[in-house]
Amino acid sequence: FYSSGCMSCHSVGKIGGQFAVALDNVGEMKGRAYISERMNGAELYRLGTNDEYAERGTLMPPSNLTPKQIKSITDYLMSLSSIKSP
């Protein structure tokens, strides 16, 4: 997650980028399939056409992640569902 550059745009616990949606409790809110699907088809998600980026008019870049990396990142993000922000 960290070495793949996700934190450039996304944040966890108010640490990281502020450009894209915060990922605190994303596993609880969205679920495993949603998370994996977003990384698998990242180049398809344009702003203004989904709930992640609203109307900012930008694009989530292709992840270039392997299936193993996507699973690992998904596992990590799912573990955040038990962490509550202060």
C-alpha beads as a LAMMPS data file, in Angstrom:
LAMMPS data file: protein, C-alpha beads

86 atoms
85 bonds

1 atom types
1 bond types

-500.0 500.0 xlo xhi
-500.0 500.0 ylo yhi
-500.0 500.0 zlo zhi

Masses

1 110.0

Atoms # bond

1 1 1 0.000 0.000 0.000
2 1 1 2.636 2.497 1.043
3 1 1 5.305 1.531 -1.497
4 1 1 2.753 1.420 -4.328
5 1 1 2.050 5.139 -4.048
6 1 1 -1.536 4.895 -2.802
7 1 1 -0.804 7.440 -0.065
8 1 1 0.055 10.085 -2.659
9 1 1 -3.658 10.657 -3.163
10 1 1 -5.419 8.660 -0.420
11 1 1 -5.076 9.008 3.335
12 1 1 -5.424 6.717 6.339
13 1 1 -5.839 8.245 9.780
14 1 1 -5.403 11.743 8.322
15 1 1 -1.937 10.795 7.054
16 1 1 -1.322 10.867 3.316
17 1 1 -2.786 12.678 0.367
18 1 1 -5.935 14.738 0.458
19 1 1 -6.743 14.532 -3.246
20 1 1 -8.777 11.307 -3.166
21 1 1 -11.125 9.696 -0.685
22 1 1 -9.770 8.745 2.767
23 1 1 -9.522 4.981 3.195
24 1 1 -10.261 4.784 6.929
25 1 1 -12.720 1.932 7.503
26 1 1 -13.100 1.376 3.748
27 1 1 -13.344 -2.385 4.301
28 1 1 -16.310 -1.986 6.614
29 1 1 -18.002 0.567 4.365
30 1 1 -17.388 -0.986 0.947
31 1 1 -16.150 -4.559 1.315
32 1 1 -13.429 -6.730 -0.189
33 1 1 -14.884 -7.077 -3.704
34 1 1 -15.343 -3.324 -4.101
35 1 1 -11.769 -2.580 -2.998
36 1 1 -10.205 -5.154 -5.334
37 1 1 -12.393 -4.087 -8.239
38 1 1 -11.354 -0.452 -7.840
39 1 1 -7.669 -1.354 -8.070
40 1 1 -8.189 -3.819 -10.931
41 1 1 -10.038 -1.291 -13.085
42 1 1 -8.541 1.931 -11.794
43 1 1 -8.071 3.462 -15.229
44 1 1 -11.832 3.227 -15.760
45 1 1 -12.783 5.515 -12.866
46 1 1 -13.060 9.075 -14.053
47 1 1 -14.132 11.849 -11.758
48 1 1 -17.695 12.898 -12.107
49 1 1 -18.778 9.388 -13.078
50 1 1 -18.557 7.645 -9.707
51 1 1 -18.808 8.243 -5.978
52 1 1 -15.093 8.235 -5.213
53 1 1 -13.898 11.494 -6.721
54 1 1 -17.134 13.435 -7.107
55 1 1 -16.816 16.281 -9.614
56 1 1 -13.081 17.067 -9.548
57 1 1 -12.669 16.012 -13.163
58 1 1 -9.676 13.719 -12.820
59 1 1 -8.798 10.070 -13.201
60 1 1 -7.524 7.376 -10.874
61 1 1 -4.417 6.170 -12.694
62 1 1 -3.968 2.510 -13.636
63 1 1 -2.487 0.676 -10.687
64 1 1 -0.068 -1.597 -12.595
65 1 1 -0.331 -3.930 -9.604
66 1 1 -0.103 -7.696 -9.829
67 1 1 -3.029 -9.811 -8.573
68 1 1 -0.880 -10.749 -5.554
69 1 1 -0.221 -7.075 -4.755
70 1 1 -3.906 -6.235 -5.131
71 1 1 -4.801 -9.037 -2.729
72 1 1 -2.186 -7.845 -0.240
73 1 1 -3.391 -4.233 -0.393
74 1 1 -7.004 -5.372 -0.151
75 1 1 -6.154 -7.460 2.926
76 1 1 -4.494 -4.425 4.494
77 1 1 -7.423 -2.124 3.731
78 1 1 -9.869 -4.701 5.076
79 1 1 -7.888 -4.743 8.337
80 1 1 -8.563 -1.019 8.714
81 1 1 -12.272 -1.700 9.266
82 1 1 -11.556 -2.481 12.902
83 1 1 -9.680 0.789 13.412
84 1 1 -11.808 3.744 14.410
85 1 1 -10.602 7.262 13.699
86 1 1 -10.374 9.603 16.720

Bonds

1 1 1 2
2 1 2 3
3 1 3 4
4 1 4 5
5 1 5 6
6 1 6 7
7 1 7 8
8 1 8 9
9 1 9 10
10 1 10 11
11 1 11 12
12 1 12 13
13 1 13 14
14 1 14 15
15 1 15 16
16 1 16 17
17 1 17 18
18 1 18 19
19 1 19 20
20 1 20 21
21 1 21 22
22 1 22 23
23 1 23 24
24 1 24 25
25 1 25 26
26 1 26 27
27 1 27 28
28 1 28 29
29 1 29 30
30 1 30 31
31 1 31 32
32 1 32 33
33 1 33 34
34 1 34 35
35 1 35 36
36 1 36 37
37 1 37 38
38 1 38 39
39 1 39 40
40 1 40 41
41 1 41 42
42 1 42 43
43 1 43 44
44 1 44 45
45 1 45 46
46 1 46 47
47 1 47 48
48 1 48 49
49 1 49 50
50 1 50 51
51 1 51 52
52 1 52 53
53 1 53 54
54 1 54 55
55 1 55 56
56 1 56 57
57 1 57 58
58 1 58 59
59 1 59 60
60 1 60 61
61 1 61 62
62 1 62 63
63 1 63 64
64 1 64 65
65 1 65 66
66 1 66 67
67 1 67 68
68 1 68 69
69 1 69 70
70 1 70 71
71 1 71 72
72 1 72 73
73 1 73 74
74 1 74 75
75 1 75 76
76 1 76 77
77 1 77 78
78 1 78 79
79 1 79 80
80 1 80 81
81 1 81 82
82 1 82 83
83 1 83 84
84 1 84 85
85 1 85 86
